[in-house]
Amino acid sequence: PAIDDAGSAVPSSLICLANETLDDLDRSIWAADDGFARLHPPLEGSCWPYNEEQPYAELVEMANREPNEEGTGRFVLTPGRRTIGLLDLTTRRQGTSTAPVHETGGRKRRAGRRMSLCGGTDRVARLASFLEAYLGLPVSVRQGTDEGLAVRASSGRKKKSKEKKASPSYRIVDSERNLSFPLQTLPSTGDDDEPYRADVFSIFDVAVEYVRRTEYSLLVLTDLPLGEWVGGDDDDVDEVQEVLGRACGDRVAVVHCGNAAVDDVELFGTAAHELLHTMGLDHTTSWKCLMNPSCLEVEEGGQQLFLAPHNLRKLVHFLREDGNVSFVLERYRRMMAIWWNVFDERSDDAKDNYDWVKQKV
């Protein structure tokens, strides 16, 4: 917020305006070199081909409708359902990092980019800390092995020596209930490092049965390569595309964390993006915002983890913090406090996002 002549901060409610009021404002405050746009700039050169925007009023009204597969309604937060479950179903585990230890602010930290798979407990714990500060809800880490849940993958065998391997089979096994859930396998097309992928929607069908009563959302971590069909009868494209993360209207999100090329900023941002979908937030395409699908894909300018004003207001409303005028500032301070315990200080994207949060505070 700007500081007025009397030295008092502008009330935080004024920085979270509904979309429908923007046209009534003096346009000069959105100038590129002055005003609020310095901290919430529009996205230039977006590679996302669709024009999407969900007004704040629409998110509010959605809570009055029954949730359904078309996404025209949404679940609401209740006193007994205020936790985010983080279910680790990764199959490859990695021990403690061997990177050298150095001191930071009186606490020991490990150097390096810490690119371990999500099966490593260090990365899971850091993801949980980030989500708690970013989304404002407690996160409960659940190990699939502790609950008898595991992913099983059988590699396809070659029919002939010169032919491509047959499709592998993926399934989720619940040993405690003696259940096995087969997952659909999708053939990748084009130059893909993974010839076959697990259909992310078939994982939704299983995961929705494991959302606990106390959990608003469940985030499933897997190192299975994920995909989905794109295109259809009315489109020219009908192929399988790679999926890093997806969410469904039943408060379940799935994130692929088996790719070592995906750094923490992109992975953690994707997890937060998908969980915000489970809370009812839709895409934006006109802002540099985590809910803009292209902001975690831009090649120049780095990845963006912050929320545009109207989406920040949606989060405040979802959390039922509308009357808490200090919530926005407290949220930024919580993010600052945990930032360098979550991210590596040598990551340019993490530093840029931290500088932005610090500037907001």
C-alpha positions in Angstrom: 0.0 0.0 0.0 1.0 3.6 -0.6 1.8 5.9 2.3 -0.3 9.0 2.5 1.0 12.4 3.6 0.0 11.7 7.2 2.3 8.6 7.2 -0.5 6.1 7.7 -0.9 3.1 5.3 -3.8 2.9 3.0 -6.2 0.3 4.4 -5.5 -3.2 3.0 -9.1 -3.5 1.7 -8.3 -0.9 -0.9 -5.6 -3.0 -2.6 -8.1 -5.9 -3.2 -10.6 -4.4 -5.7 -13.2 -6.4 -7.6 -12.7 -6.5 -11.3 -16.0 -4.7 -12.0 -14.7 -1.5 -10.3 -11.5 -1.1 -12.2 -13.1 0.9 -15.0 -14.3 3.5 -12.5 -10.8 4.3 -11.3 -8.5 7.0 -12.5 -6.5 5.1 -15.1 -3.3 7.0 -14.2 -2.8 4.7 -11.2 -2.1 1.9 -13.7 0.7 3.8 -15.5 3.8 1.7 -16.1 6.2 3.9 -14.2 3.9 5.0 -11.3 1.1 3.8 -9.2 0.0 0.3 -8.2 1.0 -1.3 -11.5 4.6 -1.3 -10.3 3.8 -4.1 -7.9 1.0 -5.8 -9.9 2.0 -5.3 -13.6 0.0 -6.8 -16.4 1.6 -9.7 -18.2 3.2 -8.7 -21.5 3.7 -11.2 -24.3 1.6 -14.0 -22.7 2.0 -17.3 -24.5 -1.5 -18.4 -23.2 -3.9 -18.3 -26.2 -7.1 -17.8 -24.3 -8.7 -14.8 -22.8 -9.9 -15.8 -19.3 -10.9 -13.8 -16.3 -13.0 -14.7 -13.3 -14.6 -11.7 -11.6 -14.4 -11.6 -7.8 -18.2 -11.5 -7.6 -18.4 -14.8 -9.6 -16.2 -16.6 -7.0 -18.5 -15.3 -4.2 -21.7 -16.4 -6.0 -20.3 -19.8 -6.8 -20.5 -20.7 -3.1 -24.3 -20.6 -3.5 -24.4 -23.4 -6.0 -23.9 -27.1 -5.5 -20.4 -28.2 -6.6 -20.5 -30.3 -9.8 -18.2 -31.6 -12.5 -18.8 -28.6 -14.7 -17.2 -26.4 -12.0 -20.2 -24.1 -11.6 -20.2 -24.4 -7.8 -17.6 -24.7 -5.2 -17.0 -26.1 -1.7 -16.6 -23.7 1.2 -14.3 -23.7 4.1 -15.8 -25.0 7.4 -14.5 -25.0 11.0 -14.0 -28.8 10.8 -12.5 -28.8 7.3 -9.5 -26.4 7.3 -6.5 -28.6 6.5 -4.7 -29.3 3.2 -3.6 -32.9 3.0 -0.3 -33.6 1.2 -0.2 -37.3 0.2 3.2 -38.5 -0.9 2.8 -41.4 -3.4 6.2 -41.1 -4.9 8.0 -44.4 -5.6 11.6 -43.3 -5.6 13.1 -42.1 -2.3 16.2 -40.2 -1.7 18.2 -39.9 1.5 19.4 -36.8 3.2 21.2 -34.3 1.0 25.0 -34.5 1.0 25.4 -30.9 0.0 27.7 -28.9 2.3 26.1 -27.2 5.3 26.5 -23.5 6.1 25.1 -21.2 8.7 22.3 -18.7 7.8 20.7 -16.6 10.5 21.8 -18.9 13.2 20.3 -22.0 11.6 22.1 -24.6 9.5 21.2 -24.8 5.8 22.4 -26.9 3.0 23.9 -25.3 -0.1 23.1 -26.1 -3.7 19.7 -26.1 -5.5 18.5 -29.2 -3.5 17.0 -30.8 -6.6 16.0 -34.0 -4.8 12.7 -35.7 -5.9 9.6 -35.0 -3.9 10.1 -38.4 -2.3 12.9 -36.8 -0.3 11.5 -35.7 3.0 13.4 -32.4 2.8 11.6 -31.2 -0.3 8.2 -32.4 1.0 8.6 -30.5 4.3 9.7 -27.3 2.4 6.7 -27.6 0.1 4.4 -27.9 3.1 5.9 -24.8 4.7 5.5 -22.8 1.5 1.9 -23.8 1.1 1.0 -23.0 4.7 2.4 -19.5 4.4 1.1 -18.9 0.9 -2.5 -20.3 1.3 -3.1 -19.6 4.9 -4.1 -23.1 5.9 -2.3 -25.8 7.9 -0.8 -28.6 5.8 -0.8 -32.2 7.0 1.9 -34.4 5.4 0.8 -38.0 4.7 3.1 -40.7 3.6 1.4 -43.2 1.4 3.4 -46.1 2.8 2.1 -45.3 6.3 -1.5 -45.7 5.0 -0.8 -48.8 3.0 -1.0 -46.8 -0.3 1.5 -47.3 -3.1 1.9 -46.8 -6.8 2.8 -49.9 -8.8 4.2 -49.7 -12.3 4.9 -52.7 -14.5 7.1 -52.0 -17.5 5.8 -53.0 -20.9 7.6 -55.9 -22.6 8.8 -55.8 -26.2 6.8 -57.8 -28.6 9.7 -58.1 -31.0 13.2 -56.9 -30.7 12.8 -54.0 -33.2 9.3 -52.9 -32.0 8.4 -50.3 -29.5 7.7 -51.5 -26.0 4.2 -52.3 -25.2 2.3 -50.0 -22.9 3.2 -50.2 -19.2 0.5 -50.6 -16.6 0.1 -48.3 -13.6 -2.1 -48.8 -10.6 -2.6 -47.5 -7.0 -2.7 -50.3 -4.4 -4.3 -50.0 -1.0 -2.8 -53.0 0.9 -4.9 -52.2 4.1 -8.2 -52.6 2.2 -6.9 -55.2 -0.3 -7.8 -52.9 -3.2 -6.1 -52.2 -6.5 -7.1 -49.3 -8.7 -5.8 -49.5 -12.3 -4.9 -46.2 -13.9 -5.4 -45.4 -17.6 -2.2 -45.3 -19.7 -1.8 -42.7 -22.4 0.6 -43.0 -25.3 2.7 -39.9 -25.7 3.1 -38.3 -29.2 5.9 -36.5 -30.8 9.4 -36.2 -29.4 8.7 -37.1 -25.8 11.1 -38.5 -23.3 8.3 -40.5 -21.8 6.6 -42.8 -24.3 3.7 -43.5 -22.0 2.0 -41.4 -19.3 -0.6 -42.0 -16.6 -3.9 -40.3 -17.2 -4.1 -37.6 -14.5 -7.9 -37.9 -14.4 -7.8 -41.6 -13.5 -5.7 -40.6 -10.5 -8.5 -38.1 -9.5 -11.0 -41.0 -9.5 -8.9 -42.8 -6.8 -7.6 -39.8 -4.8 -11.1 -38.4 -4.2 -11.8 -41.4 -2.0 -8.9 -40.6 0.3 -9.8 -37.0 1.2 -10.1 -36.9 5.0 -13.0 -35.3 6.8 -10.7 -32.6 8.3 -9.2 -31.8 4.9 -10.5 -29.1 2.6 -8.1 -30.2 -0.2 -5.8 -33.1 -0.9 -2.6 -32.7 -2.9 -1.2 -36.0 -4.3 2.5 -36.1 -5.1 3.6 -38.7 -7.7 6.6 -39.4 -9.8 4.6 -41.1 -12.4 4.8 -39.2 -15.8 1.4 -37.6 -16.2 -0.6 -36.7 -19.3 -4.0 -35.8 -20.6 -5.8 -35.8 -24.0 -6.1 -32.4 -25.6 -8.3 -31.5 -28.5 -11.5 -33.3 -29.6 -14.2 -33.5 -32.2 -14.2 -29.7 -32.8 -10.4 -29.2 -32.6 -7.6 -30.0 -35.1 -5.4 -31.3 -32.3 -6.0 -34.6 -30.6 -3.0 -35.8 -28.8 -1.5 -36.4 -25.3 0.2 -33.6 -23.6 2.5 -33.6 -20.6 1.0 -32.5 -17.3 2.9 -31.1 -14.4 -0.1 -30.5 -12.2 -3.9 -30.6 -12.5 -6.9 -30.1 -10.1 -10.5 -31.3 -10.2 -13.7 -29.9 -8.6 -13.7 -32.5 -5.9 -10.9 -30.7 -4.0 -8.2 -33.0 -5.3 -5.0 -31.9 -7.0 -2.2 -34.0 -8.5 1.4 -32.8 -9.1 4.2 -34.7 -10.9 7.5 -34.2 -9.0 9.7 -36.8 -10.7 11.4 -34.4 -13.1 14.7 -33.2 -11.8 14.6 -30.4 -14.4 11.7 -28.7 -12.6 13.1 -26.5 -9.8 11.4 -25.6 -6.5 9.9 -22.3 -7.7 8.1 -24.0 -10.6 7.0 -27.1 -8.6 5.9 -25.3 -5.5 4.1 -22.6 -7.6 2.3 -25.3 -9.6 1.2 -27.0 -6.4 -0.2 -23.7 -5.1 -1.9 -22.9 -8.4 -3.7 -26.2 -8.5 -4.8 -26.0 -4.8 -6.2 -22.5 -5.5 -8.3 -24.1 -8.3 -9.7 -26.4 -5.6 -10.7 -23.3 -3.6 -12.6 -22.0 -6.6 -10.1 -19.6 -8.2 -10.0 -19.7 -12.0 -7.4 -18.5 -14.5 -6.4 -14.9 -15.2 -4.7 -13.9 -18.4 -4.2 -10.2 -18.0 -1.8 -10.1 -15.0 1.5 -11.3 -13.9 -0.1 -13.7 -11.4 0.3 -17.3 -10.2 -3.2 -18.0 -11.6 -2.0 -17.0 -15.1 -1.2 -20.4 -16.8 1.7 -18.8 -18.7 3.5 -17.2 -15.7 5.2 -20.5 -14.7 6.2 -21.0 -18.3 7.6 -17.7 -19.4 11.1 -17.8 -20.8 12.0 -14.2 -19.9 11.4 -12.5 -16.6 11.3 -15.6 -14.5 8.5 -17.4 -12.8 5.9 -15.4 -10.9 4.6 -16.6 -7.5 2.5 -13.6 -6.5 -1.2 -13.0 -6.8 -2.9 -10.2 -8.7 -5.1 -7.9 -6.6 -8.5 -9.5 -7.4 -7.2 -13.0 -6.9 -5.6 -12.0 -3.6 -9.1 -10.7 -2.6 -10.6 -14.0 -3.6 -8.2 -15.9 -1.3 -9.0 -13.5 1.6 -12.7 -14.1 1.0 -12.3 -17.9 0.8 -10.4 -17.9 4.1 -13.2 -15.8 5.6 -10.7 -13.1 6.6 -12.6 -10.2 5.0 -12.9 -8.4 8.3 -9.2 -8.9 9.2 -7.6 -5.7 7.8 -4.1 -6.9 8.7 -4.4 -10.3 7.0 -2.7 -9.3 3.8 0.3 -7.8 5.5 0.6 -10.7 7.9 0.5 -13.1 5.0 3.4 -11.4 3.3 5.4 -11.4 6.5 4.8 -15.1 7.0 6.1 -15.7 3.5 9.2 -13.6 4.2 9.9 -15.5 7.5 10.0 -18.9 5.9 11.3 -18.0 2.4 15.0 -18.9 2.7 14.2 -22.0 4.7 12.1 -23.1 1.7 14.1 -21.9 -1.3 17.8 -21.7 -2.2 19.2 -18.2 -2.1 21.2 -18.9 -5.3 18.0 -19.3 -7.3 17.4 -16.2 -9.3 13.6 -16.8 -9.5 13.4 -17.3 -5.8 15.4 -14.1 -5.1 13.2 -12.1 -7.5 10.0 -13.3 -5.9 11.4 -12.6 -2.4 12.4 -9.1 -3.4 8.8 -8.6 -4.6 7.4 -9.8 -1.3 9.8 -7.6 0.6 8.8 -4.6 -1.5 5.1 -5.3 -0.7 5.9 -5.4 3.1 
